[in-house]
Amino acid sequence: MKKIQIICDFDLDGAGCCLLTKWSAPDNEYLIVGTDEKQLEEHIKNADPSIPLFVYDLAIEQKHINLADRSNVVFMHHHDASLPLQSKQCKIVQIQSTSCTKLLQTFFKNKKLEENQQKLLDIIDDYDSYTLKHKKSVLLNMLFWSFNGNKLDKFIQAFEGGDRVFTEFEKNMLRIYVKKMQETIQTSEPHRFNLEKYNIIIFYANFAINELCADFANKYDADGAVCIDPVSLKVWVRINRNKATLFDSGAFARNYLEGCGYKNIASGQVTPEFVDLSQSFTKL
């Protein structure tokens, strides 16, 4: 049995990439690590160089390529602001797409999937692009984050057969998640600040980042929303997708959060620069 290493973003799109890879070559043994950009370098260092490695849906820098510039390595991501990268042996795929799952499927286009498998991938793509034409998209993401323990592994195991009806236990998990979201919206004390010509909303939470950012940005007609985890001081930035805006989440993260990302989504940490900026926050 051939071993395959996968390092992917710790989210629904990362899970989609893992499932598609497993469905395309089910006889392999998969060693899967979910992570974020901050820990990516360490995980690449720990990867076995003799085993093929796929890195999915993570912002890649030249230092990552240099650590794993081997013929048995593939780096793939789908966002809009890719840095020019150079490699001698590894394969780099940087193509803008609605999701990394969707992009990966273009390389497995000759692989016939079951109807439920394809449906699950379509729902994951719908959520990652935040098109939300499927009612189940948001619920599937909520379920991902509701799992205890290693959420990535738990989700992959739960949906190994593709899309299906939620179990009663999963429905209860979703009810708890939705209730927690509603409580956060009702009890939160959001702030506002203006950055150049952009109106930005700030609030505190450590879950349901996309949904809460969308809710607050829409409610206050903001160009973007910034969510702060009050414990870890991690920060997420999202644009308001329902508003025509030139606000750039990635630029904000790089300038104020020592972070990284793209126009639509970005993340980082509270920094002295961000603390200085907070002097201009106004409570709503």
C-alpha positions in Angstrom: 0.0 0.0 0.0 1.4 3.4 -1.1 1.6 6.1 1.5 0.6 9.7 0.7 1.1 12.7 2.9 -1.4 15.6 2.8 -0.9 19.0 4.6 -4.0 21.1 4.2 -5.9 24.0 5.5 -7.9 23.1 8.7 -11.3 23.8 7.3 -14.1 22.5 5.1 -12.2 23.1 1.8 -9.2 21.3 3.2 -11.5 18.4 4.0 -12.9 18.4 0.5 -9.4 18.2 -1.0 -8.6 15.2 1.3 -11.8 13.4 0.4 -11.3 13.9 -3.3 -7.7 12.7 -3.1 -8.8 9.6 -1.2 -11.7 8.9 -3.6 -9.4 9.2 -6.6 -6.9 6.6 -5.2 -8.7 4.7 -2.4 -6.0 2.0 -2.1 -3.4 4.4 -0.7 -2.7 5.1 2.9 -3.1 8.7 3.8 -1.3 10.7 6.4 -3.3 13.9 6.8 -2.3 17.0 8.8 -4.6 20.0 9.0 -3.0 23.3 9.8 -2.7 27.0 9.0 -0.1 29.2 7.4 1.6 29.9 10.8 2.4 26.2 11.4 2.9 25.2 7.7 6.7 25.6 7.8 7.1 23.2 10.8 4.8 20.6 9.2 6.8 20.7 6.0 10.0 20.2 7.9 8.5 17.2 9.6 7.2 15.5 6.4 9.0 12.3 5.3 10.9 13.3 2.1 10.6 9.7 0.8 6.8 9.9 0.8 4.8 11.9 -1.8 3.4 15.2 -0.3 0.4 17.3 -1.3 0.0 20.7 0.2 -3.5 22.0 -0.3 -5.2 25.4 0.2 -2.5 27.2 2.2 -0.8 30.5 1.4 2.7 29.4 0.1 5.9 31.4 0.3 9.3 30.7 -1.3 10.6 29.4 2.0 8.0 26.6 1.9 9.1 25.7 -1.6 12.7 25.6 -0.6 12.0 23.2 2.2 10.3 20.7 -0.1 11.6 21.2 -3.6 11.3 17.6 -4.5 9.7 15.8 -7.5 7.2 14.0 -5.2 5.7 17.3 -3.8 2.7 19.3 -5.1 1.7 22.7 -3.7 -1.8 23.8 -4.7 -3.9 26.8 -3.8 -6.7 28.8 -5.5 -6.6 32.4 -4.2 -6.2 35.7 -6.1 -2.9 37.2 -4.8 -0.2 34.6 -5.4 3.4 35.5 -5.0 5.7 34.5 -7.8 7.4 31.3 -6.7 10.3 29.4 -8.2 11.0 25.6 -8.0 13.4 23.2 -9.6 11.5 19.9 -9.0 8.2 20.3 -7.1 4.9 21.1 -8.9 3.3 24.5 -8.0 -0.4 25.0 -8.9 -1.6 28.6 -8.4 -4.8 29.1 -10.2 -7.7 31.3 -9.0 -10.8 29.2 -8.5 -13.9 29.1 -6.3 -12.2 26.6 -4.0 -9.2 24.4 -3.8 -11.5 21.4 -3.9 -12.9 22.6 -7.3 -9.4 23.3 -8.6 -8.1 19.9 -7.5 -11.0 18.2 -9.3 -9.8 19.6 -12.6 -6.8 17.4 -12.2 -9.0 14.4 -11.5 -11.5 15.0 -14.2 -11.2 11.5 -15.6 -12.1 10.0 -12.2 -15.8 9.1 -12.1 -17.3 9.9 -8.7 -20.5 8.7 -7.1 -23.4 11.1 -7.1 -23.3 11.7 -3.4 -19.5 12.3 -3.6 -19.9 14.9 -6.3 -22.8 16.5 -4.4 -20.6 16.9 -1.3 -17.8 18.5 -3.3 -20.3 20.9 -4.9 -21.6 21.9 -1.5 -18.1 22.4 -0.2 -17.2 24.6 -3.2 -20.4 26.6 -2.7 -19.4 27.3 0.9 -15.8 28.1 0.2 -16.7 30.6 -2.5 -19.5 31.8 -0.2 -21.9 31.7 -3.1 -24.4 29.9 -0.8 -26.8 28.6 -3.5 -27.2 25.4 -1.5 -29.0 25.8 1.9 -26.8 23.0 3.3 -23.5 24.8 2.6 -23.5 26.9 5.8 -24.9 23.9 7.9 -22.1 21.7 6.6 -19.5 24.2 7.7 -21.2 24.6 11.1 -21.1 20.8 11.5 -17.4 20.7 10.6 -16.6 23.2 13.5 -19.0 21.4 15.9 -17.0 18.1 15.9 -14.9 17.5 19.0 -11.3 16.6 18.8 -9.6 16.6 15.4 -12.4 18.2 13.4 -10.7 17.5 10.1 -10.4 13.8 10.7 -13.9 13.5 12.2 -15.4 15.2 9.2 -13.5 13.1 6.7 -14.6 9.9 8.5 -18.2 11.1 8.8 -18.6 11.9 5.1 -16.3 9.3 3.5 -19.3 8.1 1.5 -20.2 11.6 0.3 -23.2 13.8 1.0 -26.0 12.3 3.2 -28.8 13.3 5.5 -27.6 14.6 8.9 -28.0 12.3 11.8 -30.2 13.3 14.8 -27.0 13.7 16.8 -25.6 16.1 14.2 -28.8 18.0 14.0 -28.6 18.6 17.8 -25.0 19.8 17.3 -26.2 22.2 14.7 -29.0 23.5 17.0 -26.4 24.2 19.7 -24.1 26.0 17.2 -26.9 28.2 15.9 -28.0 29.1 19.4 -24.5 30.1 20.3 -24.3 32.2 17.2 -27.5 34.0 18.0 -26.3 34.6 21.6 -23.0 36.1 20.3 -24.9 38.5 17.9 -27.2 39.6 20.7 -24.6 40.1 23.4 -21.7 41.4 21.3 -20.6 45.0 21.6 -19.3 45.8 18.1 -17.1 48.8 17.4 -16.5 50.7 14.2 -13.6 52.5 12.8 -12.7 54.2 9.5 -9.6 53.3 7.6 -9.0 55.7 4.7 -12.4 55.6 2.9 -13.4 52.2 4.4 -15.9 51.6 7.2 -14.9 48.5 9.3 -16.7 46.7 12.0 -14.8 45.0 14.9 -16.3 42.4 17.2 -15.1 39.5 19.5 -15.7 35.8 18.8 -13.8 32.5 18.2 -16.2 30.5 16.1 -18.5 31.0 13.0 -16.1 33.6 11.7 -17.5 33.8 8.2 -21.2 33.9 9.3 -20.6 36.4 12.1 -18.5 38.7 9.9 -21.1 38.6 7.2 -23.9 39.4 9.7 -22.1 42.3 11.3 -20.8 43.7 8.0 -24.3 43.6 6.4 -26.1 44.9 9.5 -23.9 48.0 9.6 -23.3 48.3 5.8 -19.5 48.0 6.4 -16.8 47.4 3.9 -15.3 44.7 6.0 -15.4 43.0 9.4 -12.6 42.1 11.8 -13.2 39.3 14.4 -10.9 39.0 17.4 -10.5 36.0 19.6 -10.2 37.6 23.1 -8.2 34.6 24.4 -5.7 33.7 21.7 -5.7 37.3 20.1 -6.0 35.7 16.7 -7.7 38.0 14.2 -9.8 37.2 11.1 -10.6 39.8 8.4 -13.4 39.5 5.8 -14.8 41.8 3.2 -18.5 42.4 2.9 -19.3 40.3 -0.2 -22.7 42.0 -0.5 -21.1 45.4 -1.1 -19.0 46.8 -3.9 -15.8 47.6 -2.1 -12.1 47.8 -2.8 -11.2 47.0 0.8 -8.5 44.4 0.8 -8.5 42.0 3.8 -5.0 40.6 2.9 -3.4 44.1 2.8 -5.0 44.9 6.1 -3.6 41.7 7.7 -0.2 42.4 6.3 -0.1 46.0 7.5 -1.6 45.6 10.9 -1.7 42.0 12.0 1.6 40.5 10.8 -0.7 38.2 8.9 -1.4 36.9 5.4 -4.4 36.3 3.1 -6.2 37.6 0.1 -8.7 40.3 -0.8 -11.8 38.4 0.5 -10.3 36.7 3.6 -7.2 37.1 5.8 -6.0 36.4 9.3 -3.2 37.4 11.7 -2.6 38.3 15.3 -3.1 41.4 17.5 0.1 43.5 17.1 1.3 46.8 18.4 0.2 48.4 15.1 -3.3 47.0 15.6 -3.4 48.3 19.2 -2.4 51.7 18.0 -5.2 51.5 15.4 -7.7 50.5 18.1 -7.5 54.0 19.6 -9.8 55.1 16.8 -12.4 52.4 17.5 -15.9 53.7 18.4 -18.4 51.6 20.2 -21.8 51.2 18.4 
